[in-house]
Amino acid sequence: MYAELFHFFVAIGLFIGSFIFYFIFVYFKSIQKLRWLFGSLAVYGAVIAIGNSDLDVFFVNLVSSSRLPKEYNEYQDLKQPVVPFENKEMKLVIDGNTDLEHYLTTKNQLIVAEVKDVKPGTEAIRQKEYSKFDSLGNFMAKYKPANPYEILFEGYLINVDENYYRTWPLDGDTSKRKIETQNADFSFDANKQADFIASFEGKATFLFSKQCWTTGRTSKKYTKTVFRENDKWKAFYNDTKVGRTVESLGNVRNDLFRYYSREDYKLVPNDIESIQYQYFQRIKLKRSDSGSENWDGYLFTNVIDGRDTLKIKEALIMGKDWEIKQAQLKGEFSRYFFYSNPNLRYQLFTNDPAKLYFIKNK
């Protein structure tokens, strides 16, 4: 129906337009100025053609200067196996496809979790791989559990569904250890559940909650809270008779670069003073099929590492109206992340949550 209406109105428009053009043509012919008419139409058509082409982009690139100021000649390209500086060097240690998790143990050992999709044939199989590094940044061990759904929480690998945990991140032990369960049969009434929650909230060292469903012919939604009390991991089943939220105790996000801001409802960098964006070199302007315009170029950045300033550059595509202003970048632009700890002899850096760089002394 809409297609028929469209063709109907197009036909009406063409008829009216042809009728008006006929009288305009007759008028210009009577005054012997047909060249003006057709010349104007040619100019109008040329303007429309130019407006719908990338000729303006061509001229912008023609007159734009991409000459790099000499103070940025010494910046090192980030796309190198090892990025050298005067006293330090930066090396890509993990190059993954999904966001990494990173956790620092009480022994100052770094645990990095990477999710991989293994495809032996046509079926994709999810696999989680853990890497451990010592306080000097040396690789120690790797662990690939058979179950990829274990949660890394405060140095423990916890399987909420099957009620077990491992201590490999802390001591290298890969054996399963049982988690004690409470109210697994949902026999507690609302008052008893509330009292039990209040009890472990006051005594637990760590705790977190997860929404779960029972299995069987009829499924039931419930909340399972896993908590550590008196050096034992336990799990409490709450069938939502107690309508209140149990606040987590411990870090539920394994990210050394960022923390979750409840005020901004997003992840915020821990350290923004160490990243100082300096300059964006515009090389070439491009327009996409959707009409958006972006610049191909290089971003030049200082990474402040103690008394050293690491000067890096990276090829990037940036919006046309993007301006390099330090104050704006601190609040709105978070391309790079940096982490340092006085107990570590190396620092962490990334330009992508799926990648991890180590910065070490030469």
C-alpha positions as a printed Julia matrix, in Angstrom:
362×3 Matrix{Float64}:
  0.0     0.0     0.0
  2.8     2.41    0.94
  4.68    1.6    -2.28
  1.6     2.4    -4.34
  1.12    5.71   -2.51
  4.76    6.58   -3.06
  4.52    5.97   -6.81
  1.26    7.92   -6.94
  2.76   11.02   -5.28
  5.91   10.79   -7.41
  3.77   10.72  -10.53
  1.78   13.75   -9.31
  5.03   15.6    -8.52
  6.51   14.86  -11.94
  3.32   16.04  -13.65
  3.2    19.31  -11.71
  6.94   19.86  -12.16
  6.72   19.24  -15.91
  3.77   21.65  -16.13
  5.69   24.42  -14.32
  8.86   23.77  -16.33
  6.9    24.09  -19.59
  5.81   27.65  -18.74
  9.33   28.56  -17.57
 10.73   27.18  -20.83
  8.21   29.14  -22.9
  9.07   32.34  -21.02
 12.84   32.02  -21.49
 12.3    31.13  -25.15
 10.18   34.24  -25.67
 12.97   36.46  -24.33
 15.61   34.39  -26.18
 17.47   33.42  -22.96
 17.32   29.64  -23.14
 21.08   29.5   -22.56
 20.54   31.14  -19.16
 17.94   28.54  -18.24
 19.96   25.52  -19.23
 23.17   27.08  -17.85
 21.49   27.58  -14.47
 20.26   24.0   -14.51
 23.78   22.79  -15.34
 25.29   24.79  -12.45
 22.6    23.52  -10.07
 23.27   19.92  -11.16
 27.02   20.39  -10.71
 26.54   21.76   -7.18
 24.31   18.81   -6.27
 26.85   16.36   -7.74
 29.74   17.94   -5.81
 27.71   17.95   -2.6
 27.08   14.22   -2.96
 30.68   13.39   -3.84
 33.89   13.4    -1.8
 35.4    16.25   -3.77
 35.28   18.53   -0.71
 37.17   15.89    1.28
 39.76   15.76   -1.5
 40.34   19.51   -1.28
 40.53   19.4     2.54
 43.27   16.77    2.32
 44.95   18.78   -0.44
 45.3    21.94    1.67
 45.78   20.27    5.07
 49.3    20.01    6.41
 50.31   16.78    8.16
 53.83   17.94    8.94
 54.83   16.68   12.37
 56.3    19.18   14.86
 59.91   18.24   15.54
 59.36   17.69   19.28
 57.37   14.52   18.44
 60.03   12.88   16.25
 61.42   10.83   19.14
 58.1     9.19   20.08
 58.11    5.39   19.8
 55.46    3.52   17.8
 53.38    1.31   20.08
 53.05   -1.3    17.33
 56.36   -3.02   18.06
 57.14   -6.32   19.84
 59.27   -4.33   22.3
 58.93   -0.56   22.62
 62.32    0.86   23.7
 62.88    3.96   25.82
 65.91    5.49   27.49
 65.77    3.58   30.78
 62.8     1.26   30.27
 61.09   -0.9    27.7
 57.46   -1.82   27.11
 56.49   -5.31   25.96
 53.16   -6.81   24.91
 52.69   -9.84   27.2
 49.1   -10.89   26.44
 47.19  -10.14   23.24
 43.68  -11.54   23.68
 40.27  -11.19   22.05
 38.17  -10.5    25.16
 38.6    -8.24   28.18
 41.22   -9.56   30.58
 40.88   -9.91   34.33
 43.86   -9.07   36.53
 44.26   -9.59   40.27
 47.22   -8.98   42.58
 47.59  -11.54   45.4
 48.88  -10.88   48.92
 52.2   -12.38   47.76
 52.4    -9.68   45.05
 51.85  -12.24   42.32
 49.84  -11.05   39.33
 47.01  -13.32   38.11
 45.69  -12.64   34.6
 42.58  -14.43   33.33
 41.92  -14.69   29.6
 38.84  -16.2    27.94
 39.47  -18.02   24.67
 37.2   -19.67   22.11
 38.68  -22.98   21.0
 37.2   -24.41   17.78
 38.09  -28.07   17.15
 35.81  -28.45   14.13
 32.61  -26.45   13.92
 31.61  -26.11   17.6
 33.1   -23.25   19.59
 34.31  -24.24   23.05
 34.91  -21.61   25.69
 38.12  -21.94   27.68
 39.55  -19.85   30.48
 43.3   -19.56   30.91
 45.1   -18.16   33.95
 48.67  -16.85   33.92
 50.74  -16.08   37.02
 53.67  -13.62   37.23
 55.98  -12.86   40.16
 56.77   -9.41   41.59
 59.57   -8.96   39.03
 57.21   -9.6    36.12
 58.59  -13.06   35.37
 56.18  -15.74   34.17
 55.57  -18.41   36.83
 52.78  -20.76   35.74
 49.7   -21.26   33.61
 46.45  -23.0    34.52
 43.56  -24.1    32.27
 40.61  -25.44   34.32
 38.23  -27.85   32.64
 35.27  -25.7    33.71
 35.5   -22.16   32.27
 32.8   -20.77   34.56
 34.82  -20.55   37.76
 34.79  -17.03   39.22
 38.05  -15.38   40.27
 37.2   -13.66   43.55
 39.8   -12.37   46.01
 42.34  -14.95   44.84
 40.0   -17.95   44.88
 38.48  -19.74   41.88
 34.86  -20.35   42.84
 32.27  -22.44   41.03
 28.95  -21.14   42.32
 26.79  -23.72   40.54
 28.72  -26.79   41.68
 29.69  -25.48   45.14
 33.45  -25.9    45.07
 36.53  -23.66   44.97
 40.23  -23.86   44.18
 43.19  -21.98   45.67
 45.51  -22.1    42.64
 45.98  -18.3    42.37
 47.19  -18.2    45.99
 49.21  -21.4    46.41
 49.26  -23.29   43.09
 46.88  -26.01   44.32
 44.36  -27.03   41.62
 42.32  -29.49   43.73
 38.61  -28.91   44.36
 37.49  -27.94   47.83
 33.89  -28.19   48.95
 31.74  -25.16   49.76
 29.33  -25.76   52.66
 25.69  -24.95   51.81
 22.92  -23.51   53.94
 19.18  -23.57   53.13
 19.76  -25.54   49.92
 16.3   -27.1    50.4
 14.72  -23.65   51.05
 13.37  -24.79   54.42
 14.12  -21.45   56.18
 11.17  -19.11   56.6
 11.56  -15.36   55.98
 12.56  -14.53   59.58
 15.17  -17.27   59.78
 16.62  -16.23   56.42
 16.85  -12.6    57.56
 18.59  -13.62   60.8
 21.05  -15.84   58.94
 21.91  -13.08   56.45
 22.46  -10.59   59.24
 24.71  -13.12   60.99
 27.12  -13.78   58.13
 27.09  -10.14   57.01
 28.61   -9.25   60.35
 31.2   -12.07   60.41
 32.17  -12.71   56.78
 35.61  -11.81   55.45
 34.41  -11.8    51.84
 31.02  -12.29   50.21
 29.2   -11.84   46.89
 25.81  -12.83   45.49
 24.64  -14.31   42.2
 21.18  -14.88   40.7
 20.49  -18.58   40.06
 17.72  -20.92   38.91
 16.83  -24.37   40.18
 16.89  -27.26   37.72
 14.1   -29.75   37.17
 10.6   -29.8    35.76
  9.79  -26.43   37.32
 12.49  -23.81   37.71
 12.71  -21.39   40.6
 14.7   -18.19   40.83
 16.84  -17.65   43.92
 19.88  -15.74   45.12
 23.01  -17.58   46.19
 25.41  -15.7    48.43
 28.91  -17.13   48.71
 30.82  -15.95   51.78
 34.01  -16.75   53.68
 33.64  -17.11   57.45
 36.19  -18.54   59.9
 38.47  -19.49   56.96
 35.71  -21.54   55.32
 33.72  -20.84   52.17
 29.96  -21.26   52.52
 26.93  -20.67   50.3
 23.5   -19.47   51.41
 20.37  -20.09   49.3
 17.83  -17.26   49.51
 14.51  -17.83   47.73
 13.79  -14.05   47.79
 11.51  -14.22   50.82
 13.83  -11.57   52.26
 13.51   -8.65   49.89
 16.78   -6.81   50.41
 20.14   -6.61   48.69
 23.21   -8.18   50.24
 26.16   -5.84   49.61
 29.34   -7.46   48.29
 32.37   -7.54   50.55
 35.51   -7.76   48.43
 36.39   -6.84   44.87
 33.95   -8.45   42.43
 35.67   -6.86   39.4
 39.2    -7.99   38.67
 40.52   -4.87   36.97
 43.7    -3.17   38.15
 43.22   -0.28   35.73
 39.65    0.75   36.55
 37.03    0.81   39.27
 33.25    1.04   39.04
 31.89    4.47   39.95
 28.44    4.33   41.49
 28.07    8.06   40.88
 28.84    7.84   37.15
 27.51    4.27   36.63
 30.6     3.29   34.64
 34.19    2.1    34.94
 36.61    4.91   35.74
 40.42    4.81   35.37
 42.34    4.47   38.64
 45.26    6.55   37.43
 44.72    9.42   34.99
 47.67   11.57   36.04
 50.19    9.18   34.48
 48.58    9.43   31.02
 49.12   12.78   29.29
 47.76   13.06   25.75
 49.87   15.56   23.81
 49.01   15.82   20.14
 47.02   14.23   17.31
 48.63   14.38   13.88
 45.94   14.53   11.2
 47.08   12.59    8.14
 44.0    12.03    5.96
 40.3    12.86    6.22
 37.85   10.12    5.21
 34.07   10.05    4.83
 32.14    6.83    5.38
 29.05    5.69    3.46
 26.91    6.91    6.36
 28.33   10.42    6.0
 30.47   10.52    9.15
 33.92   12.03    8.78
 37.06   10.82   10.54
 40.77   11.52   10.47
 43.46    8.9    10.0
 46.45    9.95   12.04
 48.73    9.4    15.03
 48.08   10.06   18.7
 51.16   11.18   20.67
 51.1    10.52   24.41
 53.36   10.78   27.46
 53.19    7.96   30.0
 54.62    9.15   33.3
 56.35    6.28   35.1
 57.99    7.62   38.24
 60.83    9.88   37.1
 60.68    8.54   33.55
 58.5     9.85   30.74
 57.67    7.2    28.13
 56.8     8.83   24.82
 54.57    6.72   22.58
 52.58    7.15   19.38
 49.81    5.04   17.87
 47.95    5.08   14.55
 44.3     5.95   15.27
 41.09    7.04   13.6
 39.58   10.06   15.37
 36.43   12.13   14.83
 36.78   15.23   12.7
 35.7    17.59   15.47
 37.99   16.02   18.1
 40.33   18.56   19.69
 43.48   17.75   21.57
 43.01   19.55   24.87
 44.45   18.01   28.02
 41.55   19.1    30.24
 38.96   17.58   27.91
 40.9    14.36   27.47
 41.16   13.74   31.2
 37.42   13.84   31.58
 36.21   12.37   28.29
 38.95   10.34   26.65
 40.42    7.17   28.13
 42.43    5.49   25.4
 45.26    4.3    27.64
 45.46    2.86   31.17
 48.4     2.59   33.56
 48.98    0.74   36.85
 51.89    0.82   39.26
 52.44   -0.66   42.72
 55.41   -0.09   45.04
 55.54   -3.85   45.7
 56.08   -4.62   42.01
 59.31   -4.07   40.06
 57.36   -3.46   36.87
 54.29   -1.52   35.72
 51.22   -2.38   33.67
 49.92   -0.55   30.61
 47.21   -1.16   28.03
 45.56    0.48   25.05
 42.91   -2.24   24.89
 41.17   -4.18   27.73
 42.07   -7.39   25.86
 45.8    -6.6    25.88
 48.43   -6.27   28.59
 51.85   -4.62   28.42
 54.65   -4.83   30.99
 57.0    -1.88   31.54
 60.39   -2.9    32.95
 63.77   -1.36   33.55
 66.39   -2.15   30.92
